[in-house]
Structures are given as C-alpha cells and as structure tokens.
C-alpha cells in the first residue's frame, strides 16, 4: 500500500541498498538458479538458528523475506505434490539429504521424527512453523 505523497528517492535508497547487499554473505535477489537457491537456503538456515521462534527478534522480518524467496523458487521449480504431512517431511528429508536426527531442533529427538514418519504422531503447529522455516515452505504443508 502506498501513502499519498510518498515518493521514492533513488539517491537515498540506492546507496543504502548497496551497503545492505555488501553486508550480506549472499546477494538478496529473486532466485534464478540452483546455486542461488543453495546460497539463500544456507542463509535461511543461519537466520533460523539465530532468530528461532522469536517473532520480535530484530531479524525476524528478514528471516520471513529470505524464506519467501526460497519458498517462491521451490514452488515454481520443485513443487511439492499434495500429500500427507509425513510424506512431505519424508520427501524434504530425502531432497535435502538429511537424517531424522538433523531435525531435533525443529521437531524434537530422532524418536519423535520417527513417530511422525510412521504415522504414530502428528506434526503440531510449533513444529510445522519450525519445519517451514527450515525448508523454506509454507507451514500448511505440514498440517
């Protein structure tokens, strides 16, 4: 939404944008290649580790932005078919070359992941949000 009378001054924004981009470990742009996807996914994981579930963290909106870039690319180039949440989780584990124990921060211990994958346990809302951030997908695929 734009505010009437609000204008963009490139002379002010461009230097700030250049400084911001230089401060990042990877350029913040729409993802166009698999290499960019890998770089921004690594940045996303770093932000998840830093921000966690703290919606008031000063980098929470940045985490959301990077997650959205990854999610947009994945949705276009690697769509996840309609499936049960546990099937989606299994797919993502395989796609990212992860073991069950690699999701301890998002879900709990390896035994909890195993129970989810075998259908003995459902993914709760907190876990769905953490998994969505980890994989750059919508939490809805886990619910």
MARBA-3410 file (N, C-alpha, C, O; in Angstrom, 1 decimal):
143
0.8,-1.2,0.0,0.0,0.0,0.0,0.9,1.2,0.0,1.9,1.3,0.8 ~ 0.6,2.2,-0.8,1.4,3.4,-0.9,0.6,4.5,-0.2,-0.6,4.6,-0.2 ~ 1.4,5.4,0.4,0.8,6.5,1.1,0.8,7.7,0.1,1.9,7.9,-0.5 ~ -0.3,8.4,0.0,-0.3,9.5,-1.0,0.8,10.5,-0.6,1.0,10.8,0.5 ~ 1.5,10.9,-1.6,2.6,11.9,-1.4,3.9,11.3,-1.1,4.9,12.0,-1.0
3.9,10.0,-0.8,5.2,9.3,-0.5,5.9,9.0,-1.8,5.3,8.3,-2.7 ~ 7.1,9.4,-1.9,7.9,9.1,-3.1,9.2,8.4,-2.8,9.6,8.5,-1.7 ~ 9.7,7.7,-3.8,11.0,7.0,-3.6,12.1,7.9,-4.2,12.0,8.3,-5.3 ~ 13.1,8.1,-3.4,14.2,8.9,-3.9,15.4,8.0,-4.1,16.0,7.6,-3.1 ~ 15.7,7.6,-5.4,16.8,6.7,-5.6,18.1,7.2,-5.1,19.0,6.3,-4.8
18.3,8.5,-5.0,19.6,9.0,-4.5,19.8,8.6,-3.0,20.9,8.5,-2.6 ~ 18.7,8.4,-2.3,18.8,8.0,-0.9,18.8,6.4,-0.8,19.6,5.9,0.0 ~ 17.9,5.8,-1.5,17.7,4.4,-1.4,18.9,3.6,-2.0,19.3,2.6,-1.4 ~ 19.4,4.0,-3.2,20.4,3.2,-3.9,21.7,3.0,-3.0,22.1,1.8,-2.9 ~ 22.2,4.0,-2.4,23.4,3.8,-1.5,23.1,2.9,-0.3,24.0,2.0,0.0
21.9,3.0,0.2,21.6,2.2,1.4,21.4,0.7,0.9,21.9,-0.2,1.6 ~ 20.8,0.5,-0.2,20.7,-0.8,-0.8,22.0,-1.5,-1.1,22.3,-2.7,-0.7 ~ 22.9,-0.7,-1.7,24.3,-1.2,-1.9,25.0,-1.6,-0.7,25.6,-2.7,-0.6 ~ 24.9,-0.8,0.4,25.5,-1.1,1.6,24.9,-2.3,2.3,25.6,-3.2,2.8 ~ 23.6,-2.4,2.2,22.9,-3.6,2.7,23.4,-4.9,2.0,23.7,-5.9,2.7
23.4,-4.8,0.7,23.8,-6.0,-0.1,25.3,-6.4,0.2,25.6,-7.6,0.3 ~ 26.1,-5.4,0.4,27.6,-5.7,0.7,27.7,-6.4,2.1,28.6,-7.1,2.3 ~ 26.8,-6.1,3.0,26.8,-6.6,4.4,26.4,-8.1,4.4,26.7,-8.8,5.4 ~ 25.7,-8.5,3.4,25.2,-9.9,3.4,26.2,-10.9,2.9,27.0,-10.5,2.0 ~ 26.1,-12.1,3.3,27.0,-13.1,2.8,26.7,-13.6,1.3,27.5,-14.1,0.6
25.4,-13.3,0.9,25.0,-13.6,-0.5,24.1,-12.5,-0.9,23.4,-11.9,-0.1 ~ 24.0,-12.2,-2.2,23.1,-11.2,-2.7,21.6,-11.5,-2.4,21.2,-12.7,-2.6 ~ 20.9,-10.5,-2.0,19.5,-10.7,-1.8,18.7,-10.3,-3.0,18.4,-9.1,-3.3 ~ 18.4,-11.3,-3.9,17.7,-11.1,-5.1,16.7,-12.2,-5.3,16.8,-13.3,-4.7 ~ 15.8,-12.1,-6.3,15.0,-13.2,-6.6,15.9,-14.4,-7.1,16.9,-14.2,-7.7
15.6,-15.6,-6.7,16.4,-16.8,-7.0,16.1,-17.2,-8.4,15.0,-17.4,-8.9 ~ 17.2,-17.3,-9.2,17.1,-17.7,-10.6,17.8,-19.0,-10.9,17.6,-19.6,-12.0 ~ 18.7,-19.5,-10.0,19.5,-20.7,-10.3,19.5,-21.6,-9.1,19.2,-21.1,-8.0 ~ 19.9,-22.8,-9.3,20.0,-23.8,-8.2,21.1,-23.3,-7.2,21.1,-23.5,-6.0 ~ 22.2,-22.7,-7.8,23.3,-22.3,-6.9,22.8,-21.1,-6.0,23.2,-21.1,-4.8
22.0,-20.2,-6.5,21.5,-19.2,-5.7,20.5,-19.8,-4.6,20.5,-19.3,-3.5 ~ 19.8,-20.8,-5.0,18.9,-21.4,-4.1,19.7,-22.0,-2.9,19.3,-21.8,-1.8 ~ 20.8,-22.7,-3.2,21.6,-23.2,-2.2,22.2,-22.1,-1.3,22.2,-22.3,0.0 ~ 22.6,-21.0,-1.8,23.2,-19.9,-1.0,22.1,-19.3,-0.1,22.4,-19.1,1.1 ~ 20.9,-19.1,-0.7,19.9,-18.4,0.1,19.3,-19.4,1.2,18.9,-19.0,2.2
19.3,-20.7,0.8,18.8,-21.7,1.8,19.8,-21.8,3.0,19.4,-21.9,4.1 ~ 21.1,-21.7,2.7,22.1,-21.7,3.8,21.9,-20.4,4.6,22.0,-20.5,5.9 ~ 21.6,-19.3,4.0,21.4,-18.0,4.7,20.1,-18.2,5.6,20.1,-17.8,6.7 ~ 19.1,-18.8,5.0,17.8,-19.1,5.7,18.1,-19.9,7.0,17.6,-19.6,8.0 ~ 18.9,-21.0,6.8,19.2,-21.8,8.0,19.9,-21.1,9.1,19.7,-21.2,10.3
20.8,-20.2,8.7,21.6,-19.4,9.6,20.6,-18.5,10.4,20.7,-18.3,11.6 ~ 19.7,-17.9,9.6,18.7,-17.0,10.3,17.8,-17.7,11.2,17.5,-17.2,12.3 ~ 17.4,-18.9,10.8,16.5,-19.7,11.7,17.3,-20.1,13.0,16.7,-20.0,14.1 ~ 18.5,-20.4,12.9,19.3,-20.7,14.1,19.5,-19.5,15.0,19.4,-19.6,16.2 ~ 19.6,-18.3,14.4,19.7,-17.1,15.1,18.4,-16.6,15.7,18.4,-16.2,16.9
17.4,-16.5,14.9,16.1,-15.9,15.3,15.2,-16.9,16.1,14.6,-16.6,17.0 ~ 15.3,-18.2,15.6,14.4,-19.2,16.3,13.0,-18.9,16.2,12.5,-18.5,15.1 ~ 12.2,-19.0,17.2,10.8,-18.7,17.2,10.5,-17.3,17.7,9.3,-17.0,17.9 ~ 11.5,-16.5,17.9,11.3,-15.2,18.5,10.8,-14.2,17.4,11.5,-13.6,16.6 ~ 9.4,-14.0,17.3,8.8,-13.2,16.3,9.2,-11.7,16.5,9.0,-10.9,15.6
9.7,-11.3,17.7,10.1,-10.0,18.0,11.6,-9.7,17.8,12.1,-8.6,18.0 ~ 12.3,-10.7,17.3,13.8,-10.6,17.0,13.9,-9.5,15.9,13.1,-9.5,15.0 ~ 15.0,-8.8,16.0,15.2,-7.7,15.1,15.4,-8.2,13.6,15.2,-7.4,12.7 ~ 15.7,-9.5,13.5,15.9,-10.0,12.1,14.7,-11.0,11.7,14.8,-11.6,10.7 ~ 13.6,-11.0,12.5,12.5,-11.9,12.2,11.9,-11.5,10.8,11.6,-12.5,10.0
11.7,-10.3,10.5,11.2,-9.9,9.2,12.1,-10.3,8.0,11.7,-10.7,7.0 ~ 13.4,-10.1,8.3,14.4,-10.5,7.3,14.4,-12.0,7.0,14.4,-12.5,5.9 ~ 14.2,-12.8,8.1,14.0,-14.3,8.0,12.8,-14.6,7.1,12.9,-15.4,6.3 ~ 11.7,-13.9,7.4,10.5,-14.1,6.6,10.7,-13.8,5.1,10.3,-14.5,4.2 ~ 11.4,-12.7,4.8,11.7,-12.3,3.5,12.6,-13.4,2.7,12.3,-13.8,1.6
13.7,-13.8,3.4,14.5,-14.8,2.8,13.7,-16.1,2.6,13.8,-16.8,1.6 ~ 12.9,-16.5,3.6,12.1,-17.7,3.5,11.1,-17.6,2.3,10.9,-18.6,1.6 ~ 10.6,-16.4,2.1,9.6,-16.2,1.0,10.3,-16.4,-0.4,9.8,-17.0,-1.3 ~ 11.6,-15.9,-0.5,12.3,-16.0,-1.7,12.6,-17.5,-2.0,12.4,-18.0,-3.1 ~ 13.0,-18.2,-1.0,13.2,-19.7,-1.1,11.9,-20.4,-1.5,11.9,-21.2,-2.4
10.9,-20.1,-0.8,9.6,-20.7,-1.0,9.1,-20.5,-2.4,8.6,-21.4,-3.0 ~ 9.2,-19.2,-2.9,8.8,-18.9,-4.2,9.5,-19.7,-5.3,8.9,-20.3,-6.2 ~ 10.8,-19.8,-5.1,11.6,-20.6,-6.1,11.2,-22.1,-6.0,11.0,-22.7,-7.1 ~ 11.2,-22.6,-4.8,10.8,-24.0,-4.7,9.5,-24.3,-5.2,9.3,-25.4,-5.9 ~ 8.5,-23.4,-5.0,7.1,-23.7,-5.5,7.1,-23.7,-7.1,6.4,-24.5,-7.6
7.9,-22.9,-7.7,8.0,-22.9,-9.1,8.8,-24.0,-9.7,8.4,-24.6,-10.7 ~ 9.9,-24.3,-9.1,10.9,-25.2,-9.7,10.9,-26.6,-9.1,11.3,-27.6,-9.7 ~ 10.4,-26.7,-7.9,10.4,-28.0,-7.2,9.1,-28.1,-6.4,9.1,-28.3,-5.2 ~ 7.9,-28.1,-7.1,6.7,-28.2,-6.4,6.5,-29.4,-5.6,6.9,-30.5,-6.0 ~ 5.9,-29.3,-4.4,5.7,-30.4,-3.6,4.2,-30.9,-3.9,3.3,-30.1,-3.7
4.1,-32.1,-4.3,2.7,-32.6,-4.6,1.8,-32.7,-3.3,2.3,-32.8,-2.2 ~ 0.5,-32.6,-3.5,-0.4,-32.7,-2.4,-0.1,-34.1,-1.8,-0.1,-35.1,-2.4 ~ 0.1,-34.1,-0.5,0.5,-35.3,0.2,0.2,-35.1,1.7,0.0,-34.0,2.2 ~ 0.2,-36.2,2.4,0.1,-36.2,3.9,1.3,-35.5,4.4,2.4,-35.5,3.8 ~ 1.2,-34.8,5.5,2.3,-34.0,6.1,3.6,-34.9,6.3,4.7,-34.5,6.1
3.4,-36.1,6.8,4.5,-37.0,7.0,5.2,-37.4,5.7,6.4,-37.6,5.6 ~ 4.4,-37.5,4.6,5.0,-37.8,3.3,5.9,-36.6,2.8,6.9,-36.7,2.2 ~ 5.3,-35.4,3.1,6.1,-34.2,2.7,7.4,-34.1,3.5,8.4,-33.8,2.9 ~ 7.3,-34.4,4.8,8.5,-34.4,5.6,9.5,-35.4,5.1,10.7,-35.1,5.0 ~ 9.1,-36.6,4.8,10.0,-37.6,4.2,10.6,-37.1,2.9,11.8,-37.3,2.7
9.8,-36.6,2.0,10.3,-36.0,0.8,11.4,-35.0,1.0,12.5,-35.0,0.4 ~ 11.1,-34.0,1.9,12.1,-33.0,2.2,13.4,-33.5,2.8,14.5,-33.0,2.6 ~ 13.2,-34.5,3.7,14.4,-35.1,4.3,15.3,-35.7,3.2,16.5,-35.4,3.2 ~ 14.7,-36.4,2.3,15.5,-37.0,1.2,16.0,-36.0,0.3,17.2,-36.1,-0.1 ~ 15.2,-35.0,-0.1,15.7,-34.0,-1.0,16.9,-33.2,-0.5,17.8,-32.8,-1.3
16.9,-33.0,0.8,18.0,-32.2,1.4,19.1,-33.1,2.0,20.0,-32.6,2.6 ~ 19.0,-34.4,1.8,20.0,-35.3,2.3,20.2,-35.3,3.8,21.3,-35.4,4.4 ~ 19.0,-35.2,4.5,19.1,-35.1,6.0,18.7,-36.4,6.6,18.0,-37.2,6.0 ~ 19.1,-36.6,7.9,18.7,-37.7,8.7,17.7,-37.2,9.7,17.5,-36.0,9.9 ~ 17.0,-38.2,10.2,15.9,-37.8,11.2,16.5,-37.0,12.4,15.9,-36.1,12.8
17.7,-37.3,12.8,18.3,-36.6,13.9,18.7,-35.2,13.6,18.9,-34.4,14.5 ~ 18.7,-34.9,12.3,19.1,-33.5,11.9,17.9,-32.5,12.2,18.1,-31.3,12.1 ~ 16.7,-33.1,12.5,15.6,-32.2,12.8,15.3,-32.1,14.3,14.2,-31.7,14.6 ~ 16.2,-32.4,15.1,16.0,-32.3,16.5,15.6,-30.9,17.0,14.7,-30.8,17.9 ~ 16.1,-29.9,16.4,15.8,-28.5,16.8,14.4,-28.2,16.5,13.7,-27.4,17.2
13.9,-28.6,15.3,12.6,-28.3,14.8,11.5,-29.2,15.4,10.4,-28.7,15.7 ~ 11.8,-30.4,15.6,10.7,-31.4,16.0,10.9,-31.9,17.4,9.9,-32.1,18.1 ~ 12.1,-32.3,17.7,12.4,-33.0,19.0,13.5,-34.0,18.6,14.2,-33.9,17.6 ~ 13.5,-35.0,19.4,14.5,-36.1,19.1,14.2,-36.9,17.9,13.2,-36.8,17.3 ~ 15.2,-37.8,17.6,15.0,-38.7,16.4,13.8,-39.5,16.6,13.1,-39.9,15.6
13.5,-39.9,17.8,12.3,-40.8,18.1,11.0,-40.1,17.7,10.1,-40.7,17.2 ~ 11.0,-38.8,18.0,9.8,-38.0,17.6,9.6,-38.0,16.1,8.5,-38.1,15.6 ~ 10.7,-37.7,15.4,10.7,-37.7,14.0,10.2,-39.0,13.4,9.4,-39.1,12.5 ~ 10.7,-40.1,14.0,10.4,-41.4,13.6,8.9,-41.7,13.8,8.2,-42.3,12.9 ~ 8.4,-41.3,14.9,6.9,-41.5,15.2,6.1,-40.7,14.2,5.0,-41.2,13.8
6.5,-39.5,13.8,5.8,-38.7,12.8,5.8,-39.4,11.5,4.8,-39.6,10.8 ~ 7.0,-39.9,11.1,7.1,-40.5,9.7,6.4,-41.8,9.7,5.9,-42.2,8.6 ~ 6.2,-42.5,10.8,5.4,-43.8,10.8,3.9,-43.6,11.0,3.1,-44.5,11.0 ~ 3.5,-42.3,11.3,2.1,-42.1,11.5,1.6,-42.2,12.9,0.4,-42.1,13.2 ~ 2.5,-42.4,13.8,2.1,-42.6,15.2,1.9,-41.3,15.9,1.3,-41.2,17.0
2.4,-40.2,15.3,2.3,-38.9,15.9,2.1,-37.9,14.8,2.5,-38.0,13.7 ~ 1.3,-36.8,15.1,1.1,-35.7,14.2,2.1,-34.6,14.4,2.6,-34.5,15.5 ~ 2.3,-33.8,13.4,3.1,-32.6,13.5,2.2,-31.5,14.1,1.2,-31.2,13.6 ~ 2.7,-30.9,15.2,2.0,-29.8,15.8,2.3,-28.5,15.2,3.2,-28.4,14.3 ~ 1.6,-27.4,15.6,1.7,-26.1,15.0,3.1,-25.5,15.1,3.7,-25.0,14.2
3.7,-25.7,16.3,5.1,-25.2,16.5,6.1,-25.9,15.6,6.9,-25.3,15.0 ~ 5.9,-27.2,15.5,6.8,-28.0,14.7,6.7,-27.6,13.2,7.6,-27.5,12.5 ~ 5.4,-27.4,12.8,5.1,-27.1,11.4,5.8,-25.7,11.1,6.3,-25.6,10.0 ~ 5.7,-24.8,12.0,6.3,-23.5,11.7,7.8,-23.6,11.6,8.4,-23.0,10.7 ~ 8.4,-24.4,12.5,9.9,-24.5,12.5,10.3,-25.3,11.3,11.3,-24.9,10.7
9.6,-26.3,10.9,9.9,-27.0,9.6,9.8,-26.1,8.4,10.6,-26.2,7.5 ~ 8.7,-25.3,8.4,8.5,-24.4,7.3,9.7,-23.5,7.1,10.2,-23.2,6.0 ~ 10.2,-22.9,8.2,11.3,-22.0,8.2,12.6,-22.8,7.7,13.4,-22.3,7.0 ~ 12.7,-24.0,8.2,13.9,-24.8,7.9,14.0,-25.1,6.4,15.1,-25.0,5.8 ~ 12.8,-25.4,5.8,12.8,-25.9,4.4,12.3,-24.8,3.5,12.4,-25.0,2.2
11.9,-23.6,4.0,11.5,-22.6,3.1,10.2,-22.9,2.4,10.0,-22.5,1.2 ~ 9.3,-23.5,3.1,8.0,-23.8,2.5,6.9,-23.3,3.4,7.2,-22.9,4.5 ~ 5.7,-23.4,3.0,4.6,-23.0,3.8,4.3,-24.0,4.9,4.4,-25.2,4.7 ~ 4.0,-23.5,6.1,3.7,-24.4,7.2,2.4,-25.2,6.9,2.3,-26.3,7.5 ~ 1.6,-24.8,6.0,0.4,-25.5,5.7,0.7,-26.9,5.1,-0.2,-27.8,5.3
1.8,-27.1,4.5,2.1,-28.5,4.0,2.3,-29.5,5.1,2.3,-30.7,4.9 ~ 2.5,-29.0,6.4,2.8,-29.9,7.5,1.5,-30.1,8.4,1.6,-30.8,9.4 ~ 0.5,-29.4,8.0,-0.7,-29.5,8.9,-1.9,-30.2,8.2,-2.9,-30.4,8.7
END
